[in-house]
Amino acid sequence: MATYVELTTLQSDTELRNKIEVAVAIAAIAIMGEADTVPNNVNRRLWAKEALAHPITVAQEMQWGAICANAGLTVAQIRAAPDTNLLAVVNSLVNLYATGV
């Protein structure tokens, strides 16, 4: 398990941020194709539009969420997480960020 100090260092990890940026874009594209009946769809689409327009900013915002969602892992495990795991974490966080505000 990573310490809080170790987790803080991940916030400035550019390789991790780049991976999250791609995961954000993939999630956003998938959301744009969702049915209107998906819960929170309007806010999810607003989030997706923002994510596609400003992927770096949205990835920076989501990075803390992704780090904290994996706080039980070591720094090495977080850094080595497969792309599919990062996408799953981003997908799990979208509704926290998709508030329409």
C-alpha positions as CSV (number, residue, x, y, z in Angstrom):
1,M,0.0,0.0,0.0
2,A,1.4,3.4,-1.0
3,T,1.8,6.1,1.6
4,Y,0.0,9.4,1.2
5,V,3.4,11.0,0.4
6,E,4.1,8.4,-2.3
7,L,0.6,8.9,-3.7
8,T,1.3,12.7,-3.9
9,T,4.3,12.0,-6.2
10,L,1.9,10.3,-8.7
11,Q,0.0,13.6,-9.2
12,S,3.1,14.9,-11.1
13,D,3.7,11.6,-12.9
14,T,3.4,12.7,-16.6
15,E,3.4,9.2,-18.0
16,L,0.4,8.3,-15.7
17,R,-1.3,11.5,-16.7
18,N,-0.8,10.8,-20.4
19,K,-2.4,7.3,-19.9
20,I,-5.3,8.8,-18.0
21,E,-5.7,11.4,-20.8
22,V,-6.2,8.7,-23.3
23,A,-8.5,6.8,-21.0
24,V,-10.6,10.0,-20.6
25,A,-10.8,10.5,-24.4
26,I,-11.9,6.8,-24.9
27,A,-14.5,7.1,-22.1
28,A,-15.8,10.4,-23.6
29,I,-16.2,8.9,-27.1
30,A,-18.1,6.0,-25.6
31,I,-20.4,8.3,-23.6
32,M,-21.2,10.3,-26.7
33,G,-22.6,7.1,-28.2
34,E,-24.7,6.1,-25.2
35,A,-28.4,5.9,-25.3
36,D,-30.4,8.8,-23.9
37,T,-31.8,6.3,-21.3
38,V,-28.4,5.9,-19.5
39,P,-28.7,7.4,-16.1
40,N,-27.2,10.9,-15.8
41,N,-26.8,10.9,-19.6
42,V,-27.2,14.6,-20.0
43,N,-24.5,15.4,-17.5
44,R,-22.3,12.6,-18.8
45,R,-22.5,14.0,-22.4
46,L,-21.6,17.5,-21.1
47,W,-18.6,15.9,-19.3
48,A,-17.7,14.0,-22.5
49,K,-17.9,17.2,-24.6
50,E,-15.6,19.0,-22.1
51,A,-13.2,16.0,-22.0
52,L,-12.9,15.9,-25.8
53,A,-12.4,19.7,-26.0
54,H,-9.9,19.9,-23.1
55,P,-8.5,16.4,-22.5
56,I,-5.4,17.6,-20.6
57,T,-7.4,19.6,-18.1
58,V,-10.0,16.9,-17.6
59,A,-7.2,14.3,-17.2
60,Q,-5.5,16.4,-14.6
61,E,-8.8,16.7,-12.7
62,M,-9.4,13.0,-12.9
63,Q,-5.9,12.0,-11.9
64,W,-6.4,12.5,-8.2
65,G,-9.6,10.4,-8.4
66,A,-7.8,7.6,-10.2
67,I,-4.9,7.7,-7.7
68,C,-7.1,7.7,-4.7
69,A,-9.3,4.9,-6.1
70,N,-6.2,2.8,-6.2
71,A,-4.7,3.9,-2.9
72,G,-4.5,0.3,-1.7
73,L,-1.9,-0.5,-4.3
74,T,1.8,0.3,-4.3
75,V,3.2,3.1,-6.5
76,A,4.8,0.5,-8.7
77,Q,1.5,-1.2,-9.2
78,I,-0.3,2.0,-10.0
79,R,2.3,3.0,-12.5
80,A,2.3,-0.4,-14.1
81,A,-1.5,-0.6,-14.3
82,P,-2.7,-2.0,-17.7
83,D,-4.6,0.4,-19.9
84,T,-7.8,-1.5,-19.4
85,N,-7.6,-1.0,-15.6
86,L,-7.1,2.8,-16.1
87,L,-10.0,2.9,-18.4
88,A,-12.2,1.0,-15.9
89,V,-11.2,3.5,-13.1
90,V,-12.0,6.5,-15.3
91,N,-15.3,5.0,-16.3
92,S,-16.1,4.4,-12.6
93,L,-15.4,8.0,-11.8
94,V,-17.3,9.7,-14.6
95,N,-20.5,10.2,-12.7
96,L,-18.6,11.8,-9.9
97,Y,-17.3,14.5,-12.3
98,A,-20.4,14.6,-14.6
99,T,-22.5,16.9,-12.5
100,G,-23.4,19.5,-15.1
101,V,-21.7,22.2,-13.0
